[in-house]
């Protein structure tokens, strides 16, 4: 009988590092736009551009990030990116106290945080298979997503209370400290000692092309990345404007906004816990479809919101589906991708999916004036429904089990060999 993952010190430290940093991040998710709104009287467009700028590094460096990370020891990358994000956030309260705060300062901090998050995310997703065995990746990713959901539940409420009781810059200061605590936990993580093999140099362009060719030629990964890109594009506008929507459209106070976001994010807890059992019961492919239907249904509820209850309910359903999807997607990608391509596969996914975020956030902000906040939310809801189509009309729909991908791009086995169906009742 295998030891529970909680008894593995490296996984436990990685989980703790992610949990504490995400708690701080969720505080800043509320505090940074409120800093712009309350201290600089920022417009809806300026606030939405904060979210866009944070994801701009993905567009600029998303593809080469994977190739660079594959050449580096992963734990130092994780620690250094935590430190970078801490320093970037410390600039904001310092600017307030020195009376130097401006939107360019907030944009600069958001860009630096986004840069650190890009490299941290690519490195962490590549590092996890070094810490846990392949057949435990769904369990491990579920626990990591659970910590994300716990943070999304507790962070906004705490952030709203901190902003109300103290100020937004103080809340941001606490997030900066959380990244330093995270870096401390990461010092206790030990991987398998991955050997960085010297391979004939193909040139950065060819290495990036190899990663893209692998993702977009794979019968399982291709529909996933298209689906995720459409959904991220749509919901980026909602995430960039959710605080503005709650404050201006629903007339909610900062502490109430935090509580509503926290209640909505309880859905993420359910999604993280339910992803594994759902896939075991109905199969991986059908579980993906269920998660997308839930996500889309929640997105439809949001523009119909008339107060905190319906707004929180919509977010709850969104996060049940989104977190379920994330757990299944990350685990499947880690399983079917050869080890040498993990970094590039992760960077391609981040580039394509996260790369749509600044576009979605900017478009959402630009559309507020002509069609209003509810109009933007309705467009987002329609796009999330459309995101169901790529998986629905692909081999992913009938997948019950995914097997490791030791093949190289361009030399994959036929789909019927990759998608070996397990008998009903067996785990996927």
Secondary structure, DSSP 8 states (H G I E B T S, - for coil): ----GGG-HHHHHHHHHHHHHHHHHHHHHHHHHHHHHHHH---HHHHHHHHHHHTHHHHHHHHHHHHHHHTS-HHHHHHHHHHHHHHHHHHHHHHHHTT---HHHHHHHHHHHHHHHHHHHHHHHHHHHHHS-GGGHHHHHHHHHHHHHHHHHHHHHHHHHHHHHT-HHHHHHHHHHHHHHHHHHHTT---------------HHHHHHHHHHHHHH-TTHHHHHHHHHHHHHHHHHHHHHHHHIIIIIS---HHHHHHHHHHHHHHHHHHHHHHHHHHHHH-HHHHHHHHHHHHHHHHHHHTT--SHHHHHHHHHHHHHHHHHHHHHHHHHHHHHS-GGGHHHHHHHHIIIIIHHHHHHHHHHHHHHHHHHHHHHHHHHHHHHHHTHHHHHTSGGGG--------S-TT----HHHHS----TTS--
